[in-house]
Amino acid sequence: MAGEWVFNLDDETQGIQRKLAEGINTRIFAGEQAMLSVVRIEPHTEGAIHSHPQEQWGVLLEGECVRIQGGEEVAMKAGDFWLTPGGVAHGIRTGGKAALVLDVFSPPRDEYRKGGHGFGVLSTFRPD
């Protein structure tokens, strides 16, 4: 049996469960200096454009998506990854395929240290 520091991407019982939006669910793993979020996004789903002060790296592990950041939209395929500096407006959407994304936050997001619903306390970006 592995120690409490070993986890698996496919084990849905692990991590802090959070429903970010309809069709977007995550499992969160928090450390002292960084936080991982394993995000499953259903087909034909779009997350709210938002920002937060933490730096965020994202890796598309499976599927396809469109990454929206700073007013630009970029089609992504499995293996692509991105950097979102703190305070930059961003979001994601899927087409006909689901997506599995691994997000890394530094420092950890306090609102993600507990389960629940929503993207947490954010500065929501609304284009004119």
A tleap script that builds the chain and sets N, CA, C and O, in Angstrom:
source leaprc.protein.ff14SB
mol = sequence {
  NMET ALA GLY GLU TRP VAL PHE ASN LEU ASP
  ASP GLU THR GLN GLY ILE GLN ARG LYS LEU
  ALA GLU GLY ILE ASN THR ARG ILE PHE ALA
  GLY GLU GLN ALA MET LEU SER VAL VAL ARG
  ILE GLU PRO HIE THR GLU GLY ALA ILE HIE
  SER HIE PRO GLN GLU GLN TRP GLY VAL LEU
  LEU GLU GLY GLU CYS VAL ARG ILE GLN GLY
  GLY GLU GLU VAL ALA MET LYS ALA GLY ASP
  PHE TRP LEU THR PRO GLY GLY VAL ALA HIE
  GLY ILE ARG THR GLY GLY LYS ALA ALA LEU
  VAL LEU ASP VAL PHE SER PRO PRO ARG ASP
  GLU TYR ARG LYS GLY GLY HIE GLY PHE GLY
  VAL LEU SER THR PHE ARG PRO CASP
}
set mol.1.N position { 0.843 -1.193 0.000 }
set mol.1.CA position { 0.000 0.000 0.000 }
set mol.1.C position { 0.885 1.253 0.000 }
set mol.1.O position { 1.834 1.357 0.777 }
set mol.2.N position { 0.561 2.180 -0.869 }
set mol.2.CA position { 1.334 3.415 -0.992 }
set mol.2.C position { 1.012 4.369 0.149 }
set mol.2.O position { -0.043 4.281 0.778 }
set mol.3.N position { 1.939 5.277 0.398 }
set mol.3.CA position { 1.735 6.279 1.430 }
set mol.3.C position { 0.657 7.280 1.054 }
set mol.3.O position { 0.106 7.240 -0.046 }
set mol.4.N position { 0.368 8.174 1.981 }
set mol.4.CA position { -0.666 9.197 1.762 }
set mol.4.C position { -0.236 10.253 0.758 }
set mol.4.O position { -1.013 11.159 0.456 }
set mol.5.N position { 0.956 10.163 0.243 }
set mol.5.CA position { 1.481 11.137 -0.711 }
set mol.5.C position { 1.434 10.625 -2.144 }
set mol.5.O position { 1.973 11.270 -3.043 }
set mol.6.N position { 0.800 9.478 -2.375 }
set mol.6.CA position { 0.690 8.896 -3.707 }
set mol.6.C position { -0.756 8.992 -4.175 }
set mol.6.O position { -1.677 8.643 -3.436 }
set mol.7.N position { -0.956 9.470 -5.415 }
set mol.7.CA position { -2.300 9.682 -5.949 }
set mol.7.C position { -2.378 9.121 -7.369 }
set mol.7.O position { -1.357 8.776 -7.963 }
set mol.8.N position { -3.602 9.032 -7.911 }
set mol.8.CA position { -3.810 8.519 -9.260 }
set mol.8.C position { -4.824 9.401 -9.980 }
set mol.8.O position { -5.868 9.733 -9.420 }
set mol.9.N position { -4.520 9.781 -11.221 }
set mol.9.CA position { -5.411 10.640 -12.008 }
set mol.9.C position { -6.802 10.057 -12.188 }
set mol.9.O position { -7.782 10.800 -12.246 }
set mol.10.N position { -6.900 8.740 -12.277 }
set mol.10.CA position { -8.178 8.097 -12.570 }
set mol.10.C position { -8.978 7.701 -11.336 }
set mol.10.O position { -10.113 7.245 -11.470 }
set mol.11.N position { -8.423 7.861 -10.148 }
set mol.11.CA position { -9.124 7.479 -8.920 }
set mol.11.C position { -10.031 8.628 -8.473 }
set mol.11.O position { -9.585 9.576 -7.825 }
set mol.12.N position { -11.303 8.523 -8.831 }
set mol.12.CA position { -12.276 9.592 -8.557 }
set mol.12.C position { -12.570 9.785 -7.068 }
set mol.12.O position { -13.234 10.752 -6.696 }
set mol.13.N position { -12.088 8.884 -6.212 }
set mol.13.CA position { -12.320 9.027 -4.769 }
set mol.13.C position { -11.271 9.923 -4.122 }
set mol.13.O position { -11.445 10.341 -2.978 }
set mol.14.N position { -10.197 10.222 -4.824 }
set mol.14.CA position { -9.116 11.019 -4.261 }
set mol.14.C position { -9.321 12.504 -4.534 }
set mol.14.O position { -9.926 12.884 -5.537 }
set mol.15.N position { -8.819 13.328 -3.645 }
set mol.15.CA position { -8.834 14.767 -3.831 }
set mol.15.C position { -10.079 15.427 -3.273 }
set mol.15.O position { -11.031 14.762 -2.866 }
set mol.16.N position { -10.051 16.735 -3.264 }
set mol.16.CA position { -11.174 17.564 -2.828 }
set mol.16.C position { -12.073 17.762 -4.040 }
set mol.16.O position { -11.640 18.307 -5.055 }
set mol.17.N position { -13.309 17.327 -3.937 }
set mol.17.CA position { -14.251 17.394 -5.061 }
set mol.17.C position { -14.860 18.797 -5.160 }
set mol.17.O position { -15.273 19.378 -4.157 }
set mol.18.N position { -14.907 19.331 -6.391 }
set mol.18.CA position { -15.524 20.641 -6.602 }
set mol.18.C position { -16.167 20.674 -7.987 }
set mol.18.O position { -15.546 20.290 -8.977 }
set mol.19.N position { -17.406 21.132 -8.045 }
set mol.19.CA position { -18.097 21.333 -9.320 }
set mol.19.C position { -17.922 22.795 -9.693 }
set mol.19.O position { -18.509 23.677 -9.066 }
set mol.20.N position { -17.112 23.053 -10.716 }
set mol.20.CA position { -16.825 24.431 -11.100 }
set mol.20.C position { -17.996 25.063 -11.832 }
set mol.20.O position { -18.307 26.234 -11.615 }
set mol.21.N position { -18.644 24.299 -12.695 }
set mol.21.CA position { -19.801 24.753 -13.470 }
set mol.21.C position { -20.486 23.505 -14.007 }
set mol.21.O position { -19.968 22.398 -13.853 }
set mol.22.N position { -21.637 23.672 -14.633 }
set mol.22.CA position { -22.317 22.524 -15.233 }
set mol.22.C position { -21.398 21.886 -16.273 }
set mol.22.O position { -20.996 22.541 -17.235 }
set mol.23.N position { -21.068 20.611 -16.079 }
set mol.23.CA position { -20.202 19.900 -17.011 }
set mol.23.C position { -18.714 20.070 -16.761 }
set mol.23.O position { -17.902 19.559 -17.533 }
set mol.24.N position { -18.330 20.784 -15.688 }
set mol.24.CA position { -16.913 20.984 -15.349 }
set mol.24.C position { -16.715 20.610 -13.885 }
set mol.24.O position { -17.185 21.303 -12.983 }
set mol.25.N position { -16.011 19.500 -13.665 }
set mol.25.CA position { -15.770 19.000 -12.307 }
set mol.25.C position { -14.280 18.816 -12.086 }
set mol.25.O position { -13.542 18.453 -13.002 }
set mol.26.N position { -13.847 19.073 -10.853 }
set mol.26.CA position { -12.432 18.948 -10.550 }
set mol.26.C position { -12.209 18.198 -9.249 }
set mol.26.O position { -13.084 18.113 -8.387 }
set mol.27.N position { -11.003 17.657 -9.143 }
set mol.27.CA position { -10.489 17.083 -7.897 }
set mol.27.C position { -9.207 17.834 -7.592 }
set mol.27.O position { -8.328 17.941 -8.446 }
set mol.28.N position { -9.098 18.351 -6.385 }
set mol.28.CA position { -8.021 19.258 -6.020 }
set mol.28.C position { -7.087 18.593 -5.011 }
set mol.28.O position { -7.519 17.902 -4.088 }
set mol.29.N position { -5.790 18.827 -5.223 }
set mol.29.CA position { -4.751 18.284 -4.355 }
set mol.29.C position { -3.876 19.462 -3.930 }
set mol.29.O position { -3.139 20.019 -4.744 }
set mol.30.N position { -3.961 19.840 -2.652 }
set mol.30.CA position { -3.304 21.055 -2.169 }
set mol.30.C position { -2.047 20.740 -1.379 }
set mol.30.O position { -2.050 19.885 -0.493 }
set mol.31.N position { -0.972 21.442 -1.712 }
set mol.31.CA position { 0.256 21.402 -0.940 }
set mol.31.C position { 0.475 22.747 -0.277 }
set mol.31.O position { -0.422 23.590 -0.255 }
set mol.32.N position { 1.649 22.944 0.256 }
set mol.32.CA position { 1.963 24.211 0.917 }
set mol.32.C position { 2.232 25.340 -0.090 }
set mol.32.O position { 1.811 26.475 0.133 }
set mol.33.N position { 2.924 25.041 -1.186 }
set mol.33.CA position { 3.354 26.060 -2.139 }
set mol.33.C position { 2.693 25.964 -3.508 }
set mol.33.O position { 2.771 26.903 -4.300 }
set mol.34.N position { 2.046 24.841 -3.794 }
set mol.34.CA position { 1.405 24.638 -5.098 }
set mol.34.C position { 0.158 23.779 -4.915 }
set mol.34.O position { -0.012 23.116 -3.892 }
set mol.35.N position { -0.702 23.804 -5.917 }
set mol.35.CA position { -1.969 23.069 -5.874 }
set mol.35.C position { -2.228 22.495 -7.259 }
set mol.35.O position { -2.056 23.184 -8.265 }
set mol.36.N position { -2.649 21.217 -7.311 }
set mol.36.CA position { -3.038 20.582 -8.557 }
set mol.36.C position { -4.551 20.470 -8.610 }
set mol.36.O position { -5.199 20.242 -7.588 }
set mol.37.N position { -5.109 20.630 -9.791 }
set mol.37.CA position { -6.542 20.487 -10.011 }
set mol.37.C position { -6.720 19.627 -11.262 }
set mol.37.O position { -6.294 20.010 -12.352 }
set mol.38.N position { -7.352 18.466 -11.098 }
set mol.38.CA position { -7.609 17.550 -12.209 }
set mol.38.C position { -9.036 17.827 -12.678 }
set mol.38.O position { -9.996 17.466 -11.997 }
set mol.39.N position { -9.176 18.465 -13.839 }
set mol.39.CA position { -10.456 18.990 -14.301 }
set mol.39.C position { -11.000 18.157 -15.462 }
set mol.39.O position { -10.325 17.978 -16.476 }
set mol.40.N position { -12.219 17.652 -15.308 }
set mol.40.CA position { -12.917 16.945 -16.396 }
set mol.40.C position { -13.973 17.887 -16.960 }
set mol.40.O position { -14.806 18.421 -16.228 }
set mol.41.N position { -13.923 18.081 -18.284 }
set mol.41.CA position { -14.841 18.995 -18.951 }
set mol.41.C position { -15.620 18.194 -19.988 }
set mol.41.O position { -15.031 17.596 -20.889 }
set mol.42.N position { -16.922 18.184 -19.861 }
set mol.42.CA position { -17.787 17.433 -20.770 }
set mol.42.C position { -17.818 18.108 -22.151 }
set mol.42.O position { -17.490 19.288 -22.271 }
set mol.43.N position { -18.211 17.357 -23.193 }
set mol.43.CA position { -18.339 17.962 -24.519 }
set mol.43.C position { -19.339 19.128 -24.521 }
set mol.43.O position { -20.289 19.143 -23.740 }
set mol.44.N position { -19.112 20.091 -25.400 }
set mol.44.CA position { -20.003 21.250 -25.587 }
set mol.44.C position { -20.234 22.009 -24.277 }
set mol.44.O position { -21.369 22.322 -23.915 }
set mol.45.N position { -19.132 22.296 -23.574 }
set mol.45.CA position { -19.189 22.987 -22.285 }
set mol.45.C position { -18.256 24.187 -22.321 }
set mol.45.O position { -17.197 24.144 -22.946 }
set mol.46.N position { -18.658 25.259 -21.645 }
set mol.46.CA position { -17.819 26.462 -21.583 }
set mol.46.C position { -17.764 26.976 -20.162 }
set mol.46.O position { -18.791 27.114 -19.496 }
set mol.47.N position { -16.543 27.262 -19.699 }
set mol.47.CA position { -16.352 27.858 -18.381 }
set mol.47.C position { -16.386 29.369 -18.481 }
set mol.47.O position { -16.117 29.936 -19.541 }
set mol.48.N position { -16.716 30.018 -17.380 }
set mol.48.CA position { -16.769 31.485 -17.334 }
set mol.48.C position { -15.376 32.075 -17.540 }
set mol.48.O position { -14.382 31.534 -17.055 }
set mol.49.N position { -15.316 33.198 -18.272 }
set mol.49.CA position { -14.070 33.946 -18.391 }
set mol.49.C position { -13.851 34.629 -17.039 }
set mol.49.O position { -14.728 35.332 -16.537 }
set mol.50.N position { -12.677 34.412 -16.465 }
set mol.50.CA position { -12.415 34.911 -15.111 }
set mol.50.C position { -10.913 35.154 -14.939 }
set mol.50.O position { -10.119 34.841 -15.826 }
set mol.51.N position { -10.542 35.707 -13.805 }
set mol.51.CA position { -9.136 35.853 -13.451 }
set mol.51.C position { -8.991 35.639 -11.951 }
set mol.51.O position { -9.969 35.701 -11.206 }
set mol.52.N position { -7.774 35.389 -11.523 }
set mol.52.CA position { -7.441 35.230 -10.103 }
set mol.52.C position { -5.975 35.615 -9.941 }
set mol.52.O position { -5.235 35.616 -10.926 }
set mol.53.N position { -5.542 35.935 -8.749 }
set mol.53.CA position { -4.169 36.419 -8.574 }
set mol.53.C position { -3.089 35.344 -8.711 }
set mol.53.O position { -1.921 35.682 -8.908 }
set mol.54.N position { -3.440 34.075 -8.614 }
set mol.54.CA position { -2.454 33.005 -8.675 }
set mol.54.C position { -2.004 32.735 -10.112 }
set mol.54.O position { -2.796 32.837 -11.050 }
set mol.55.N position { -0.723 32.389 -10.273 }
set mol.55.CA position { -0.225 31.893 -11.541 }
set mol.55.C position { -0.826 30.509 -11.772 }
set mol.55.O position { -1.017 29.745 -10.826 }
set mol.56.N position { -1.123 30.190 -13.028 }
set mol.56.CA position { -1.735 28.901 -13.351 }
set mol.56.C position { -1.083 28.306 -14.591 }
set mol.56.O position { -0.986 28.963 -15.628 }
set mol.57.N position { -0.639 27.067 -14.479 }
set mol.57.CA position { -0.203 26.281 -15.635 }
set mol.57.C position { -1.291 25.268 -15.907 }
set mol.57.O position { -1.878 24.733 -14.965 }
set mol.58.N position { -1.580 24.986 -17.172 }
set mol.58.CA position { -2.556 23.970 -17.536 }
set mol.58.C position { -1.977 23.034 -18.577 }
set mol.58.O position { -1.268 23.464 -19.487 }
set mol.59.N position { -2.285 21.732 -18.438 }
set mol.59.CA position { -1.843 20.710 -19.391 }
set mol.59.C position { -3.074 19.960 -19.869 }
set mol.59.O position { -3.824 19.427 -19.051 }
set mol.60.N position { -3.295 19.908 -21.170 }
set mol.60.CA position { -4.403 19.139 -21.719 }
set mol.60.C position { -3.936 17.691 -21.849 }
set mol.60.O position { -3.156 17.354 -22.740 }
set mol.61.N position { -4.426 16.839 -20.943 }
set mol.61.CA position { -4.015 15.438 -20.906 }
set mol.61.C position { -4.757 14.588 -21.922 }
set mol.61.O position { -4.176 13.693 -22.537 }
set mol.62.N position { -6.052 14.872 -22.099 }
set mol.62.CA position { -6.889 14.099 -23.028 }
set mol.62.C position { -7.870 15.030 -23.718 }
set mol.62.O position { -8.265 16.050 -23.153 }
set mol.63.N position { -8.262 14.685 -24.933 }
set mol.63.CA position { -9.322 15.394 -25.637 }
set mol.63.C position { -8.848 16.621 -26.379 }
set mol.63.O position { -7.680 16.742 -26.748 }
set mol.64.N position { -9.794 17.540 -26.591 }
set mol.64.CA position { -9.550 18.791 -27.302 }
set mol.64.C position { -10.308 19.905 -26.591 }
set mol.64.O position { -11.301 19.658 -25.907 }
set mol.65.N position { -9.827 21.129 -26.761 }
set mol.65.CA position { -10.523 22.284 -26.186 }
set mol.65.C position { -10.049 23.545 -26.897 }
set mol.65.O position { -9.126 23.519 -27.711 }
set mol.66.N position { -10.705 24.633 -26.568 }
set mol.66.CA position { -10.246 25.964 -26.982 }
set mol.66.C position { -9.890 26.697 -25.700 }
set mol.66.O position { -10.718 26.835 -24.799 }
set mol.67.N position { -8.652 27.163 -25.629 }
set mol.67.CA position { -8.199 27.951 -24.480 }
set mol.67.C position { -8.407 29.409 -24.845 }
set mol.67.O position { -7.980 29.864 -25.907 }
set mol.68.N position { -9.066 30.133 -23.958 }
set mol.68.CA position { -9.364 31.543 -24.156 }
set mol.68.C position { -8.541 32.303 -23.130 }
set mol.68.O position { -8.645 32.048 -21.930 }
set mol.69.N position { -7.724 33.234 -23.600 }
set mol.69.CA position { -6.863 33.956 -22.663 }
set mol.69.C position { -6.499 35.314 -23.229 }
set mol.69.O position { -6.042 35.423 -24.367 }
set mol.70.N position { -6.701 36.342 -22.434 }
set mol.70.CA position { -6.321 37.683 -22.849 }
set mol.70.C position { -6.967 38.108 -24.151 }
set mol.70.O position { -6.370 38.864 -24.917 }
set mol.71.N position { -8.194 37.632 -24.421 }
set mol.71.CA position { -8.904 37.985 -25.636 }
set mol.71.C position { -8.559 37.131 -26.846 }
set mol.71.O position { -9.127 37.339 -27.918 }
set mol.72.N position { -7.643 36.172 -26.706 }
set mol.72.CA position { -7.246 35.283 -27.801 }
set mol.72.C position { -7.835 33.895 -27.572 }
set mol.72.O position { -7.965 33.460 -26.428 }
set mol.73.N position { -8.193 33.194 -28.653 }
set mol.73.CA position { -8.718 31.831 -28.577 }
set mol.73.C position { -7.792 30.917 -29.368 }
set mol.73.O position { -7.498 31.179 -30.535 }
set mol.74.N position { -7.329 29.831 -28.722 }
set mol.74.CA position { -6.383 28.918 -29.344 }
set mol.74.C position { -6.898 27.492 -29.203 }
set mol.74.O position { -7.195 27.043 -28.096 }
set mol.75.N position { -7.004 26.772 -30.331 }
set mol.75.CA position { -7.401 25.365 -30.319 }
set mol.75.C position { -6.263 24.544 -29.726 }
set mol.75.O position { -5.102 24.711 -30.101 }
set mol.76.N position { -6.609 23.649 -28.791 }
set mol.76.CA position { -5.619 22.821 -28.110 }
set mol.76.C position { -5.919 21.344 -28.353 }
set mol.76.O position { -7.071 20.941 -28.515 }
set mol.77.N position { -4.844 20.546 -28.372 }
set mol.77.CA position { -4.975 19.093 -28.481 }
set mol.77.C position { -4.187 18.469 -27.327 }
set mol.77.O position { -3.368 19.136 -26.694 }
set mol.78.N position { -4.437 17.197 -27.063 }
set mol.78.CA position { -3.747 16.506 -25.974 }
set mol.78.C position { -2.233 16.693 -26.108 }
set mol.78.O position { -1.659 16.523 -27.184 }
set mol.79.N position { -1.617 17.041 -25.002 }
set mol.79.CA position { -0.175 17.298 -24.981 }
set mol.79.C position { 0.167 18.771 -24.946 }
set mol.79.O position { 1.269 19.133 -24.534 }
set mol.80.N position { -0.759 19.642 -25.372 }
set mol.80.CA position { -0.518 21.088 -25.315 }
set mol.80.C position { -0.630 21.568 -23.869 }
set mol.80.O position { -1.402 21.021 -23.081 }
set mol.81.N position { 0.145 22.590 -23.531 }
set mol.81.CA position { 0.014 23.208 -22.205 }
set mol.81.C position { 0.233 24.698 -22.298 }
set mol.81.O position { 0.763 25.202 -23.288 }
set mol.82.N position { -0.187 25.415 -21.237 }
set mol.82.CA position { -0.209 26.871 -21.282 }
set mol.82.C position { 0.116 27.461 -19.922 }
set mol.82.O position { 0.015 26.797 -18.890 }
set mol.83.N position { 0.509 28.731 -19.951 }
set mol.83.CA position { 0.791 29.509 -18.743 }
set mol.83.C position { -0.173 30.678 -18.694 }
set mol.83.O position { -0.329 31.408 -19.672 }
set mol.84.N position { -0.816 30.851 -17.557 }
set mol.84.CA position { -1.685 32.000 -17.329 }
set mol.84.C position { -1.148 32.775 -16.132 }
set mol.84.O position { -1.263 32.307 -14.999 }
set mol.85.N position { -0.560 33.953 -16.359 }
set mol.85.CA position { -0.088 34.758 -15.232 }
set mol.85.C position { -1.265 35.208 -14.367 }
set mol.85.O position { -2.393 35.300 -14.850 }
set mol.86.N position { -1.006 35.485 -13.112 }
set mol.86.CA position { -2.043 36.003 -12.230 }
set mol.86.C position { -2.660 37.267 -12.794 }
set mol.86.O position { -1.962 38.111 -13.354 }
set mol.87.N position { -3.985 37.399 -12.644 }
set mol.87.CA position { -4.698 38.591 -13.080 }
set mol.87.C position { -5.101 38.617 -14.539 }
set mol.87.O position { -5.752 39.569 -14.969 }
set mol.88.N position { -4.735 37.599 -15.325 }
set mol.88.CA position { -5.078 37.562 -16.742 }
set mol.88.C position { -6.401 36.822 -16.945 }
set mol.88.O position { -6.577 35.709 -16.449 }
set mol.89.N position { -7.334 37.447 -17.677 }
set mol.89.CA position { -8.644 36.840 -17.937 }
set mol.89.C position { -8.484 35.611 -18.822 }
set mol.89.O position { -7.758 35.636 -19.815 }
set mol.90.N position { -9.186 34.516 -18.439 }
set mol.90.CA position { -9.058 33.268 -19.183 }
set mol.90.C position { -10.282 32.383 -18.994 }
set mol.90.O position { -11.096 32.605 -18.097 }
set mol.91.N position { -10.396 31.380 -19.849 }
set mol.91.CA position { -11.479 30.406 -19.771 }
set mol.91.C position { -11.188 29.262 -20.729 }
set mol.91.O position { -10.124 29.201 -21.344 }
set mol.92.N position { -12.151 28.360 -20.844 }
set mol.92.CA position { -11.971 27.180 -21.687 }
set mol.92.C position { -13.321 26.732 -22.206 }
set mol.92.O position { -14.348 26.943 -21.562 }
set mol.93.N position { -13.312 26.102 -23.394 }
set mol.93.CA position { -14.547 25.499 -23.889 }
set mol.93.C position { -14.198 24.265 -24.691 }
set mol.93.O position { -13.113 24.156 -25.262 }
set mol.94.N position { -15.133 23.345 -24.724 }
set mol.94.CA position { -14.963 22.129 -25.504 }
set mol.94.C position { -15.979 22.103 -26.631 }
set mol.94.O position { -17.028 22.743 -26.565 }
set mol.95.N position { -15.644 21.348 -27.666 }
set mol.95.CA position { -16.561 21.087 -28.769 }
set mol.95.C position { -17.163 19.706 -28.568 }
set mol.95.O position { -17.722 19.415 -27.511 }
set mol.96.N position { -17.051 18.866 -29.568 }
set mol.96.CA position { -17.656 17.544 -29.525 }
set mol.96.C position { -16.933 16.526 -28.673 }
set mol.96.O position { -17.469 15.446 -28.426 }
set mol.97.N position { -15.720 16.840 -28.211 }
set mol.97.CA position { -14.953 15.920 -27.377 }
set mol.97.C position { -14.791 16.477 -25.969 }
set mol.97.O position { -14.686 17.687 -25.770 }
set mol.98.N position { -14.771 15.568 -24.996 }
set mol.98.CA position { -14.488 15.949 -23.615 }
set mol.98.C position { -13.005 16.291 -23.485 }
set mol.98.O position { -12.216 16.021 -24.391 }
set mol.99.N position { -12.635 16.885 -22.358 }
set mol.99.CA position { -11.236 17.217 -22.097 }
set mol.99.C position { -10.884 16.875 -20.655 }
set mol.99.O position { -11.722 16.967 -19.757 }
set mol.100.N position { -9.633 16.479 -20.448 }
set mol.100.CA position { -9.079 16.280 -19.111 }
set mol.100.C position { -7.881 17.199 -18.998 }
set mol.100.O position { -6.919 17.073 -19.754 }
set mol.101.N position { -7.940 18.129 -18.048 }
set mol.101.CA position { -6.906 19.144 -17.879 }
set mol.101.C position { -6.296 19.009 -16.488 }
set mol.101.O position { -7.010 18.801 -15.507 }
set mol.102.N position { -4.987 19.126 -16.410 }
set mol.102.CA position { -4.295 19.213 -15.133 }
set mol.102.C position { -3.847 20.655 -14.968 }
set mol.102.O position { -2.995 21.132 -15.718 }
set mol.103.N position { -4.418 21.353 -13.987 }
set mol.103.CA position { -4.034 22.727 -13.682 }
set mol.103.C position { -3.115 22.715 -12.467 }
set mol.103.O position { -3.297 21.924 -11.541 }
set mol.104.N position { -2.120 23.609 -12.485 }
set mol.104.CA position { -1.211 23.783 -11.359 }
set mol.104.C position { -1.272 25.250 -10.961 }
set mol.104.O position { -1.034 26.132 -11.786 }
set mol.105.N position { -1.590 25.510 -9.701 }
set mol.105.CA position { -1.684 26.877 -9.184 }
set mol.105.C position { -0.558 27.135 -8.192 }
set mol.105.O position { -0.219 26.273 -7.381 }
set mol.106.N position { 0.013 28.327 -8.265 }
set mol.106.CA position { 0.983 28.753 -7.267 }
set mol.106.C position { 0.824 30.252 -7.047 }
set mol.106.O position { 0.835 31.028 -8.002 }
set mol.107.N position { 0.677 30.659 -5.787 }
set mol.107.CA position { 0.455 29.814 -4.616 }
set mol.107.C position { -0.926 29.145 -4.693 }
set mol.107.O position { -1.727 29.475 -5.569 }
set mol.108.N position { -1.205 28.203 -3.774 }
set mol.108.CA position { -2.522 27.550 -3.775 }
set mol.108.C position { -3.657 28.556 -3.615 }
set mol.108.O position { -3.496 29.609 -2.999 }
set mol.109.N position { -4.803 28.208 -4.183 }
set mol.109.CA position { -6.004 29.045 -4.068 }
set mol.109.C position { -6.749 28.648 -2.794 }
set mol.109.O position { -7.190 27.507 -2.661 }
set mol.110.N position { -6.886 29.572 -1.878 }
set mol.110.CA position { -7.540 29.273 -0.600 }
set mol.110.C position { -8.956 28.749 -0.782 }
set mol.110.O position { -9.371 27.838 -0.065 }
set mol.111.N position { -9.723 29.317 -1.749 }
set mol.111.CA position { -11.106 28.897 -1.940 }
set mol.111.C position { -11.206 27.467 -2.475 }
set mol.111.O position { -12.279 26.867 -2.418 }
set mol.112.N position { -10.109 26.912 -2.992 }
set mol.112.CA position { -10.110 25.533 -3.507 }
set mol.112.C position { -9.666 24.519 -2.452 }
set mol.112.O position { -9.575 23.328 -2.751 }
set mol.113.N position { -9.396 24.958 -1.252 }
set mol.113.CA position { -8.985 24.034 -0.188 }
set mol.113.C position { -10.168 23.270 0.400 }
set mol.113.O position { -9.992 22.425 1.277 }
set mol.114.N position { -11.388 23.573 -0.091 }
set mol.114.CA position { -12.573 22.849 0.370 }
set mol.114.C position { -13.454 22.538 -0.831 }
set mol.114.O position { -13.402 23.225 -1.851 }
set mol.115.N position { -14.256 21.506 -0.697 }
set mol.115.CA position { -15.171 21.124 -1.762 }
set mol.115.C position { -16.272 22.155 -1.921 }
set mol.115.O position { -16.363 23.113 -1.154 }
set mol.116.N position { -17.098 21.947 -2.917 }
set mol.116.CA position { -18.216 22.855 -3.110 }
set mol.116.C position { -18.493 23.086 -4.578 }
set mol.116.O position { -18.231 22.233 -5.425 }
set mol.117.N position { -19.029 24.263 -4.858 }
set mol.117.CA position { -19.455 24.611 -6.207 }
set mol.117.C position { -18.856 25.946 -6.608 }
set mol.117.O position { -18.605 26.806 -5.764 }
set mol.118.N position { -18.629 26.113 -7.901 }
set mol.118.CA position { -18.201 27.390 -8.454 }
set mol.118.C position { -16.695 27.534 -8.562 }
set mol.118.O position { -15.929 26.748 -8.005 }
set mol.119.N position { -16.298 28.557 -9.292 }
set mol.119.CA position { -14.889 28.840 -9.509 }
set mol.119.C position { -14.243 29.500 -8.305 }
set mol.119.O position { -13.038 29.752 -8.326 }
set mol.120.N position { -14.998 29.787 -7.261 }
set mol.120.CA position { -14.451 30.446 -6.085 }
set mol.120.C position { -14.611 31.942 -6.192 }
set mol.120.O position { -15.354 32.441 -7.037 }
set mol.121.N position { -13.911 32.655 -5.329 }
set mol.121.CA position { -13.964 34.111 -5.324 }
set mol.121.C position { -13.024 34.599 -6.413 }
set mol.121.O position { -11.805 34.461 -6.305 }
set mol.122.N position { -13.599 35.167 -7.457 }
set mol.122.CA position { -12.818 35.568 -8.620 }
set mol.122.C position { -13.147 36.989 -9.046 }
set mol.122.O position { -14.182 37.549 -8.683 }
set mol.123.N position { -12.242 37.550 -9.819 }
set mol.123.CA position { -12.532 38.782 -10.541 }
set mol.123.C position { -13.065 38.354 -11.896 }
set mol.123.O position { -12.287 37.907 -12.739 }
set mol.124.N position { -14.349 38.474 -12.134 }
set mol.124.CA position { -14.925 38.032 -13.395 }
set mol.124.C position { -14.706 39.075 -14.461 }
set mol.124.O position { -14.919 40.266 -14.233 }
set mol.125.N position { -14.282 38.631 -15.622 }
set mol.125.CA position { -13.992 39.494 -16.762 }
set mol.125.C position { -15.226 39.533 -17.664 }
set mol.125.O position { -15.744 38.480 -18.036 }
set mol.126.N position { -15.695 40.700 -18.014 }
set mol.126.CA position { -16.820 40.854 -18.924 }
set mol.126.C position { -16.403 41.800 -20.050 }
set mol.126.O position { -16.237 42.999 -19.825 }
set mol.127.N position { -16.233 41.258 -21.272 }
set mol.127.CA position { -15.851 42.142 -22.384 }
set mol.127.C position { -16.989 43.110 -22.728 }
set mol.127.O position { -18.163 42.780 -22.560 }
set mol.128.N position { -16.636 44.297 -23.206 }
set mol.128.CA position { -17.639 45.298 -23.593 }
set mol.128.C position { -18.289 44.954 -24.907 }
set mol.128.O position { -19.156 45.690 -25.379 }
savepdb mol mol.pdb
quit
